């Protein structure tokens, strides 16, 4: 084999899902690129948050453990750990151009919609790291579990580019507690 050569390079060109050769921006190529990049680069390079933008953010607890609360009568009763997460979430938009639009703390995850209003702010991954660090420290102190993992690695983000997307995301967040029994990550769902 030649140095730097891989047998896969001899394979015929891949065809993208919409026909044509798989380009640098095609889903197949992006998946290949994502598997080789560190998570921090993927998150901050995926969207320009210095412009007007609205993003749905989801943060899950480690192992989807239900440490943040319990759903009772279509409402979330927060545990002390959940109350700490709520307080940290409300403090997160410290930059004047960043606002927290809508949010919910569920037993094992948090959903939040953030809006950037045309001025540079800290990148989303920096905000999430700040939230993870602050809440992990406080929750571990509360639970006497120093150094224990509280949050799952990374987070889910979705840019809401149309007003309709924003309305759908807001409705999903507001009805999330009433749909908790349908959630595949609800540990009590399997027992029902």
ABEGO torsion letter per residue (X at the ends): XBBGBBAAAABBBBBBAAEEBBBAABAAAAAAAAAABBAAAAAAAABBAABBBBBBBBBBBBGGBBAAEBBBGGBBBBBAAAAAAAAAAAAABABAABBBABBBBBAABBBBBBBBBGBBBBBAAAAAAAAAAAAAAAAAAAAGBBGBBABBBEBBBBBBABAAAAAAAAAAAAAAAAAAAABAABAAAAAX
